[in-house]
């Protein structure tokens, strides 16, 4: 049951209880007038019943107030709950980058992480850090470039390596 239905149910129930209580109170007043209500035992019973009805009137108005609150003011809570659920469903950029890394081969993953840590690293320095042969490094870099993950810029007789823009914004979030 959603909040609006609960609120409406509380309001209807409160109104019914209130009408029953008013009719009961009216009959008690009639009975009190018929007895003349001098201080006797019968009148004392009627007065005690009237004071109990006042307590029930307070309870009924509390239910009415709760019903109005549930109907009109709990919508903000529903909106917050919906936003929280949407946030749970959406992957963060960091998680997407980590998933992308998991999809790579171990050599590619190692190279991407080194390039991320040393943006603009030369291909020679990368070969020293990875301890790959020139041929193996060239093939792995060619695959990464073909997949759109890195870009090469000619720097003298070697290349400087960078992570592509979309990937770069993800990787900076992970470092920070």
PyMOL commands that set and color helices and strands:
alter all, ss='L'
color gray80, all
select helices_A, chain A and resi 3-35+41-72+75-89+93-102+106-117+123-130+134-146+165-175
alter helices_A, ss='H'
color red, helices_A
select strands_A, chain A and resi 121-122+150-155+158-163
alter strands_A, ss='S'
color yellow, strands_A
deselect
rebuild
show_as cartoon
